[in-house]
Amino acid sequence: MPIRCEIVSQDRLVYEGDADIVVLPGSDGEMGILPHHSPLLTTLKFGVVKVRTKDREEIFTVAGGVAEVQPDVVTILADAAENVEEIDIARAEAARMRAEEYLAQGTPQDTDSYLKLEAALRRSNLRLDAVKRFRRIATKQTRFNDSE
């Protein structure tokens, strides 16, 4: 019997379906959630969520949030979430370059601006790393670029 998985970002439902196992980037480390898991609530760090069934595995990036686990459902409320197959590489690279340029100009005076820039850099690096590691289409391109 599978466990239901729902991944929700601030602006949309990213994924909804059954899974044999859901692997989460919990704040205390990676955790695997199987059907009939004990209830728990955990915060999420920036990382990758893997939703596996017998036939396939889907990979999502999450930029923080919380996960609620019940015996029959895992609900992930992410600050930002995206399927690895949907990541726009050019947009992620542009975001990383923008954040690096702003940070190179010096530390912003107010803490909120600095934290936003740091989070943007972490998120773009996460997205690019996830594409390199998990995207099926980019495998050949990534191996070519890594050998340069």
Contact map, one row per residue, 1 for C-alpha under 8 A:
1110000000000000000100000000000000100000000000000000000000000000000000000000000000000000000000000000000000000000000000000000000000000000000000000000
1111000000000000011110000000000001100000000000000000000000000000000000010000000000000000000000000000000000000000000000000000000000000000000000000000
1111100000000000011110000000000001110000000000000000000000000000000000111100000000000000000000000000000000000000000000000000000000000000000000000000
0111110000000001111000000000000000000000000000000000000000000000000000011100000000000000000000000000000000000000000000000000000000000000000000000000
0011111000000011111001000000000000000000000000000010000000000000000000001111000000000000000000000000000000000000000000000000000000000000000000000000
0001111100001111100000000000000000000000000000000000000000000000000000001111000000000000000000000000000000000000000000000000000000000000000000000000
0000111110001111000000000000000000000000000000000000000000000000000000000011110010000000000000000000000000000000000000000000000000000000000000000000
0000011111111110000000000000000000000000000000000000000000000000000000000011110010000000000000000000000000000000000000000000000000000000000000000000
0000001111111100000000000000000000000000000000000000000000000000000000000000111110000000000000000000000000000000000000000000000000000000000000000000
0000000111110000000000000000000000000000000000000000000000000000000000000000111100000000000000000000000000000000000000000000000000000000000000000000
0000000111111000000000000000000000000000000000000000000000000000000000000000000000000000000000000000000000000000000000000000000000000000000000000000
0000000111111100000000000000000000000000000000000000000000000000000000000000000000000000000000000000000000000000000000000000000000000000000000000000
0000011110111111000000000000000000000000000000000000000000000000000000000000000000000000000000000000000000000000000000000000000000000000000000000000
0000011110011111000000000000000000000000000000000000000000000000000000000000000011100000000000000000000000000000000000000000000000000000000000000000
0000111100001111100000000000000000000000000000000000000000000000000000000000000000000000000000000000000000000000000000000000000000000000000000000000
0001111000001111110000000000000000000000000000000000000000000000000000000000000000000000000000000000000000000000000000000000000000000000000000000000
0001110000000011111000000000000000000000000000000000000000000000000000000000000000000000000000000000000000000000000000000000000000000000000000000000
0111100000000001111100000000000000000000000000000000100000000000000000000000000000000000000000000000000000000000000000000000000000000000000000000000
0111100000000000111111000000000000000000000000000011100000000000000000000000000000000000000000000000000000000000000000000000000000000000000000000000
1110000000000000011111000000000001100000000000000011110000000000000000000000000000000000000000000000000000000000000000000000000000000000000000000000
0110000000000000001111100000000111100000000000000011100000000000000000000000000000000000000000000000000000000000000000000000000000000000000000000000
0000100000000000001111110000000111000000000000001111000000000000000000000100000000000000000000000000000000000000000000000000000000000000000000000000
0000000000000000000011111000011110000000000000001110000000000000000000000000000000000000000000000000000000000000000000000000000000000000000000000000
0000000000000000000001111100011110000000000100011100000000000000000000000000000000000000000000000000000000000000000000000000000000000000000000000000
0000000000000000000000111110111000000000000111111000000000000000000000000000000000000000000000000000000000000000000000000000000000000000000000000000
0000000000000000000000011111111000000000011110000000000000000000000000000000000000000000000000000000000000000000000000000000000000000000000000000000
0000000000000000000000001111110000000000011110000000000000000000000000000000000000000000000000000000000000000000000000000000000000000000000000000000
0000000000000000000000000111110000000000000000000000000000000000000000000000000000000000000000000000000000000000000000000000000000000000000000000000
0000000000000000000000001111111000000000000000000000000000000000000000000000000000000000000000000000000000000000000000000000000000000000000000000000
0000000000000000000000111111111100000000000000000000000000000000000000000000000000000000000000000000000000000000000000000000000000000000000000000000
0000000000000000000000111100111110000000000000000000000000000000000000000000000000000000000000000000000000000000000000000000000000000000000000000000
0000000000000000000011110000011111000000000000000000000000000000000000000000000000000000000000000000000000000000000000000000000000000000000000000000
0000000000000000000011110000001111101000000000000000000000000000000010000000000000000000000000000000000000000000000000000000000000000000000000000000
0110000000000000000111000000000111111000000000000000000000000000000000000000000000000000000000000000000000000000000000000000000000000000000000000000
1110000000000000000110000000000011111000000000000000000000000000000000111000000000000000000000000000000000000000000000000000000000000000000000000000
0010000000000000000000000000000001111100000000000000000000000000000001110000000000000000000000000000000000000000000000000000000000000000000000000000
0000000000000000000000000000000011111110000000000000000000000000000011110000000000000000000000000000000000000000000000000000000000000000000000000000
0000000000000000000000000000000000011111000000000000000000000000000011100000000000000000000000000000000000000000000000000000000000000000000000000000
0000000000000000000000000000000000001111100000000000000000000000000111100000000000000000000000000000000000000000000000000000000000000000000000000000
0000000000000000000000000000000000000111110000000000000000000000000111000000000000000000000000000000000000000000000000000000000000000000000000000000
0000000000000000000000000000000000000011111000000000000000000000011110000000000000000000000000000000000000000000000000000000000000000000000000000000
0000000000000000000000000110000000000001111100000000000000000000011100000000000000000000000000000000000000000000000000000000000000000000000000000000
0000000000000000000000000110000000000000111110000000000000000001111000000000000000000000000000000000000000000000000000000000000000000000000000000000
0000000000000000000000011110000000000000011111100000000000000111111000000000010000000000000000000000000000000000000000000000000000000000000000000000
0000000000000000000000001110000000000000001111100000000000000111100000000000000000000000000000000000000000000000000000000000000000000000000000000000
0000000000000000000000001000000000000000000111110000000000001111000000000000000000000000000000000000000000000000000000000110010000000000000000000000
0000000000000000000000001000000000000000000111111000000000001111000000000000000000000000000000000000000000000000000000000000010000000000000000000000
0000000000000000000000011000000000000000000001111100000000111100000000000000000000000000000000000000000000000000000000000000000001000000000000000000
0000000000000000000001111000000000000000000000111110000000111100000000000000000000000000000000000000000000000000000000000000000000000000000000000000
0000000000000000000001110000000000000000000000011111000011110000000000000000000000000000000000000000000000000000000000000000000000000000000000000000
0000100000000000001111100000000000000000000000001111100011100000000000000000000000000000000000000000000000000000000000000000000000000000000000000000
0000000000000000001111000000000000000000000000000111111111000000000000000000000000000000000000000000000000000000000000000000000000000000000000000000
0000000000000000011110000000000000000000000000000011111110000000000000000000000000000000000000000000000000000000000000000000000000000000000000000000
0000000000000000000100000000000000000000000000000001111100000000000000000000000000000000000000000000000000000000000000000000000000000000000000000000
0000000000000000000000000000000000000000000000000001111110000000000000000000000000000000000000000000000000000000000000000000000000000000000000000000
0000000000000000000000000000000000000000000000000001111111000000000000000000000000000000000000000000000000000000000000000000000000000000000000000000
0000000000000000000000000000000000000000000000000111101111100000000000000000000000000000000000000000000000000000000000000000000000000000000000000000
0000000000000000000000000000000000000000000000000111000111110000000000000000000000100000000000000000000000000000000000000000000000000000000000000000
0000000000000000000000000000000000000000000000011110000011111000000000000000000000111000000000000000000000000000000000000000000000000100000000000000
0000000000000000000000000000000000000000000000011100000001111100000000000000000011110000000000000000000000000000000000000000000000000000000000000000
0000000000000000000000000000000000000000000001111000000000111110000000000000000111110000000000000000000000000000000000000000011001000000000000000000
0000000000000000000000000000000000000000000111111000000000011111100000000000011111000000000000000000000000000000000000000000000000000000000000000000
0000000000000000000000000000000000000000000111100000000000001111100000000000011110000000000000000000000000000000000000000010000000000000000000000000
0000000000000000000000000000000000000000001111100000000000000111110000000000011100000000000000000000000000000000000000000000000000000000000000000000
0000000000000000000000000000000000000000001110000000000000000111111000000001111100000000000000000000000000000000000000000000000000000000000000000000
0000000000000000000000000000000000000000111100000000000000000001111100000001110000000000000000000000000000000000000000000000000000000000000000000000
0000000000000000000000000000000000000000111100000000000000000000111110000111100000000000000000000000000000000000000000000000000000000000000000000000
0000000000000000000000000000000000000011110000000000000000000000011111000111000000000000000000000000000000000000000000000000000000000000000000000000
0000000000000000000000000000000010001111100000000000000000000000001111101110000000000000000000000000000000000000000000000000000000000000000000000000
0000000000000000000000000000000000011111000000000000000000000000000111111100000000000000000000000000000000000000000000000000000000000000000000000000
0010000000000000000000000000000000111110000000000000000000000000000011111000000000000000000000000000000000000000000000000000000000000000000000000000
0111000000000000000000000000000000111000000000000000000000000000000001111100000000000000000000000000000000000000000000000000000000000000000000000000
0011110000000000000000000000000000100000000000000000000000000000000011111110000000000000000000000000000000000000000000000000000000000000000000000000
0011110000000000000001000000000000000000000000000000000000000000001111011111000000000000000000000000000000000000000000000000000000000000000000000000
0000111100000000000000000000000000000000000000000000000000000000001110001111100000000000000000000000000000000000000000000000000000000000000000000000
0000111100000000000000000000000000000000000000000000000000000000111100000111110000000000000000000000000000000000000000000000000000000000000000000000
0000001111000000000000000000000000000000000000000000000000000000111000000011111000000000000000000000000000000000000000000000000000000000000000000000
0000001111000000000000000000000000000000000100000000000000000111110000000001111110000000000000000000000000000000000000000000000000000000000000000000
0000000011000000000000000000000000000000000000000000000000000111100000000000111110000000000000000000000000000000000000000000000000000000000000000000
0000000011000000000000000000000000000000000000000000000000001111100000000000011111000000000000000000000000000000000000000000000000000000000000000000
0000001110000100000000000000000000000000000000000000000000011110000000000000011111100000000000000000000000000000000000000000000000000000000000000000
0000000000000100000000000000000000000000000000000000000000011100000000000000000111110110000000000000000000000000000000000000000000000000000000000000
0000000000000100000000000000000000000000000000000000000001111000000000000000000011111110000000000000000000000000000000000000000000000000000000000000
0000000000000000000000000000000000000000000000000000000000111000000000000000000001111110000000000000000000000000000000000000001001100110000000000000
0000000000000000000000000000000000000000000000000000000000100000000000000000000000111110000000000000000000000000000000000000000000100011000000000000
0000000000000000000000000000000000000000000000000000000000000000000000000000000001111111000000000000000000000000000000000000000000000000000000000000
0000000000000000000000000000000000000000000000000000000000000000000000000000000001111111100100000000000000000000000000000000001000100000000000000000
0000000000000000000000000000000000000000000000000000000000000000000000000000000000000111111100000000000000000000000000000000000000000000000000000000
0000000000000000000000000000000000000000000000000000000000000000000000000000000000000011111110000000000000000000000000000000000100100000000000000000
0000000000000000000000000000000000000000000000000000000000000000000000000000000000000001111111000000000000000000000000000000000000000000000000000000
0000000000000000000000000000000000000000000000000000000000000000000000000000000000000001111111100000000000000000000000000000000000000000000000000000
0000000000000000000000000000000000000000000000000000000000000000000000000000000000000011111111110000000000000000000000000001101100000000000000000000
0000000000000000000000000000000000000000000000000000000000000000000000000000000000000000111111111000000000000000000000000001000100000000000000000000
0000000000000000000000000000000000000000000000000000000000000000000000000000000000000000011111111100000000000000000000000000000000000000000000000000
0000000000000000000000000000000000000000000000000000000000000000000000000000000000000000001111111110000000000000000000011001000000000000000000000000
0000000000000000000000000000000000000000000000000000000000000000000000000000000000000000000111111111000000000000000000011001100000000000000000000000
0000000000000000000000000000000000000000000000000000000000000000000000000000000000000000000011111111100000000000000000000000000000000000000000000000
0000000000000000000000000000000000000000000000000000000000000000000000000000000000000000000001111111110000000000000000000000000000000000000000000000
0000000000000000000000000000000000000000000000000000000000000000000000000000000000000000000000111111111000000000000011011000000000000000000000000000
0000000000000000000000000000000000000000000000000000000000000000000000000000000000000000000000011111111100000000000000001000000000000000000000000000
0000000000000000000000000000000000000000000000000000000000000000000000000000000000000000000000001111111110000000000000000000000000000000000000000000
0000000000000000000000000000000000000000000000000000000000000000000000000000000000000000000000000111111111000000000010000000000000000000000000000000
0000000000000000000000000000000000000000000000000000000000000000000000000000000000000000000000000011111111110000010010000000000000000000000000000000
0000000000000000000000000000000000000000000000000000000000000000000000000000000000000000000000000001111111100000000000000000000000000000000000000000
0000000000000000000000000000000000000000000000000000000000000000000000000000000000000000000000000000111111100000000000000000000000000000000000000000
0000000000000000000000000000000000000000000000000000000000000000000000000000000000000000000000000000011111110000000000000000000000000000000000000000
0000000000000000000000000000000000000000000000000000000000000000000000000000000000000000000000000000001111111000010000000000000000000000000000000000
0000000000000000000000000000000000000000000000000000000000000000000000000000000000000000000000000000001001111110110000000000000000000000000000000000
0000000000000000000000000000000000000000000000000000000000000000000000000000000000000000000000000000000000111110110000000000000000000000000000000000
0000000000000000000000000000000000000000000000000000000000000000000000000000000000000000000000000000000000011111110000000000000000000000000000000000
0000000000000000000000000000000000000000000000000000000000000000000000000000000000000000000000000000000000011111111000000000000000000000000000000000
0000000000000000000000000000000000000000000000000000000000000000000000000000000000000000000000000000000000000111111100000000000000000000000000000000
0000000000000000000000000000000000000000000000000000000000000000000000000000000000000000000000000000000000011111111110000000000000000000000000000000
0000000000000000000000000000000000000000000000000000000000000000000000000000000000000000000000000000001000111111111111000000000000000000000000000000
0000000000000000000000000000000000000000000000000000000000000000000000000000000000000000000000000000000000000011111111100000000000000000000000000000
0000000000000000000000000000000000000000000000000000000000000000000000000000000000000000000000000000000000000001111111110000000000000000000000000000
0000000000000000000000000000000000000000000000000000000000000000000000000000000000000000000000000010011000000000111111111000000000000000000000000000
0000000000000000000000000000000000000000000000000000000000000000000000000000000000000000000000000010000000000000011111111100000000000000000000000000
0000000000000000000000000000000000000000000000000000000000000000000000000000000000000000000000000000000000000000001111111110000000000000000000000000
0000000000000000000000000000000000000000000000000000000000000000000000000000000000000000000000110010000000000000000111111111000000000000000000000000
0000000000000000000000000000000000000000000000000000000000000000000000000000000000000000000000110011000000000000000011111111100000000000000000000000
0000000000000000000000000000000000000000000001000000000000000000000000000000000000000000000000000000000000000000000001111111110000000000000000000000
0000000000000000000000000000000000000000000001000000000000000010000000000000000000000000000000000000000000000000000000111111111000000000000000000000
0000000000000000000000000000000000000000000000000000000000000000000000000000000000000000000110110000000000000000000000011111111100000000000000000000
0000000000000000000000000000000000000000000000000000000000000000000000000000000000000000000100010000000000000000000000001111111110000000000000000000
0000000000000000000000000000000000000000000001100000000000001000000000000000000000000000000000000000000000000000000000000111111111000000000000000000
0000000000000000000000000000000000000000000000000000000000001000000000000000000000010010000100000000000000000000000000000011111111100000000000000000
0000000000000000000000000000000000000000000000000000000000000000000000000000000000000000100110000000000000000000000000000001111111110000000000000000
0000000000000000000000000000000000000000000000000000000000000000000000000000000000000000000000000000000000000000000000000000111111111000000000000000
0000000000000000000000000000000000000000000000010000000000001000000000000000000000010000000000000000000000000000000000000000011111111110000000000000
0000000000000000000000000000000000000000000000000000000000000000000000000000000000011010100000000000000000000000000000000000001111111110010000000000
0000000000000000000000000000000000000000000000000000000000000000000000000000000000000000000000000000000000000000000000000000000111111110011001000000
0000000000000000000000000000000000000000000000000000000000000000000000000000000000000000000000000000000000000000000000000000000011111110001000000000
0000000000000000000000000000000000000000000000000000000000100000000000000000000000010000000000000000000000000000000000000000000001111111001000000000
0000000000000000000000000000000000000000000000000000000000000000000000000000000000011000000000000000000000000000000000000000000001111111111000000000
0000000000000000000000000000000000000000000000000000000000000000000000000000000000001000000000000000000000000000000000000000000000000111111000000000
0000000000000000000000000000000000000000000000000000000000000000000000000000000000000000000000000000000000000000000000000000000000000011111100000000
0000000000000000000000000000000000000000000000000000000000000000000000000000000000000000000000000000000000000000000000000000000000110011111111000000
0000000000000000000000000000000000000000000000000000000000000000000000000000000000000000000000000000000000000000000000000000000000011111111111100000
0000000000000000000000000000000000000000000000000000000000000000000000000000000000000000000000000000000000000000000000000000000000000000111111110000
0000000000000000000000000000000000000000000000000000000000000000000000000000000000000000000000000000000000000000000000000000000000000000011111111000
0000000000000000000000000000000000000000000000000000000000000000000000000000000000000000000000000000000000000000000000000000000000010000011111111100
0000000000000000000000000000000000000000000000000000000000000000000000000000000000000000000000000000000000000000000000000000000000000000001111111110
0000000000000000000000000000000000000000000000000000000000000000000000000000000000000000000000000000000000000000000000000000000000000000000111111111
0000000000000000000000000000000000000000000000000000000000000000000000000000000000000000000000000000000000000000000000000000000000000000000011111111
0000000000000000000000000000000000000000000000000000000000000000000000000000000000000000000000000000000000000000000000000000000000000000000001111111
0000000000000000000000000000000000000000000000000000000000000000000000000000000000000000000000000000000000000000000000000000000000000000000000111111
0000000000000000000000000000000000000000000000000000000000000000000000000000000000000000000000000000000000000000000000000000000000000000000000011111
